[in-house]
Amino acid sequence: MALISMTLFFRTEMHRDTVTDGGIYTGALFFTAIMIMFNGMSELSMTIAKLPVFYKQRDLRFFPSWAYAFPQWILKIPVAFVEVGAWVFLTYYVIGFDPNVGR
């Protein structure tokens, strides 16, 4: 998410000459970092709730650890792409929108 949201800095229409413009870029970067942090925190409680099942199956040698983690990792990929797409779209609309461009 952070990698794709960094494409905000490739915008060529937005001015980068004053301290105010730098503040807009810094604010967008800070807000992105905060969003990434809070998205990870919501999954933390779900992961902790699943630990007893994981430990039981691991101790009884039902599955190796990678077989438990790999499907969850694969299922999170499409969700991550949707989140990143929405984030980049909103960032370009709010930060990079300039009604005077193209006139």
C-alpha positions in Angstrom: 0.0 0.0 0.0 2.8 2.4 0.9 4.6 1.7 -2.4 1.6 2.4 -4.6 0.5 5.4 -2.6 4.0 6.9 -3.1 3.0 7.4 -6.7 1.4 10.6 -5.4 4.9 12.1 -5.7 5.0 11.4 -9.5 2.2 13.9 -10.1 3.6 16.6 -12.4 0.6 19.0 -12.3 0.9 19.8 -8.7 3.3 22.7 -7.7 6.3 21.8 -5.6 7.9 25.2 -5.1 6.7 26.5 -1.8 6.6 25.4 1.8 2.8 25.0 1.6 3.1 22.6 -1.3 5.7 20.6 0.7 3.3 20.6 3.6 0.6 19.0 1.4 3.0 16.3 0.3 4.2 15.6 3.8 0.6 15.5 5.1 -0.4 13.1 2.5 2.6 10.8 3.3 1.9 11.0 7.0 -1.8 10.2 6.5 -0.9 7.2 4.4 1.5 5.9 7.1 -1.3 6.3 9.7 -3.8 4.4 7.5 -1.3 1.6 7.0 -0.8 1.3 10.7 -4.4 1.2 11.6 -5.3 -1.3 8.9 -2.8 -3.7 10.4 -4.2 -3.2 13.9 -7.6 -4.5 12.9 -6.2 -7.9 11.9 -4.2 -8.3 15.1 -7.2 -9.3 17.3 -8.4 -11.8 14.6 -4.9 -13.4 14.5 -4.7 -13.7 18.3 -8.2 -15.3 18.3 -7.1 -18.0 15.8 -3.9 -18.9 17.8 -5.5 -21.7 20.0 -6.6 -23.6 16.9 -3.3 -23.1 15.2 -1.4 -24.4 18.3 -3.6 -27.4 18.7 -3.3 -28.4 15.0 0.5 -27.8 15.1 1.0 -29.8 18.3 -0.9 -32.7 16.9 1.0 -32.4 13.6 -2.1 -32.0 11.4 -0.5 -29.3 9.3 2.9 -27.6 9.1 3.0 -23.9 10.0 3.4 -22.7 6.4 0.2 -24.5 5.4 -1.7 -22.5 8.0 -0.3 -19.1 7.0 0.0 -19.5 3.2 -3.8 -19.5 2.4 -4.4 -16.5 4.6 -1.7 -14.6 2.9 -3.0 -15.5 -0.6 -6.6 -14.4 0.4 -5.3 -11.0 1.6 -3.8 -10.1 -1.8 -7.1 -9.2 -3.6 -8.2 -7.2 -0.5 -4.9 -5.3 -0.5 -5.3 -4.4 -4.2 -8.8 -3.1 -3.6 -7.7 -1.0 -0.6 -4.7 0.4 -2.5 -6.8 1.2 -5.6 -9.3 3.1 -3.5 -6.6 4.9 -1.6 -4.7 5.9 -4.7 -7.9 7.1 -6.4 -8.9 9.2 -3.4 -5.5 10.6 -3.0 -5.3 11.7 -6.7 -8.8 13.1 -6.5 -8.3 15.1 -3.3 -4.6 16.0 -3.5 -3.9 16.2 -7.2 -7.2 17.8 -8.3 -6.7 21.2 -9.9 -9.7 22.6 -11.8 -7.5 25.1 -13.6 -5.4 22.4 -15.4 -6.4 21.9 -19.0 -8.0 25.4 -19.5 
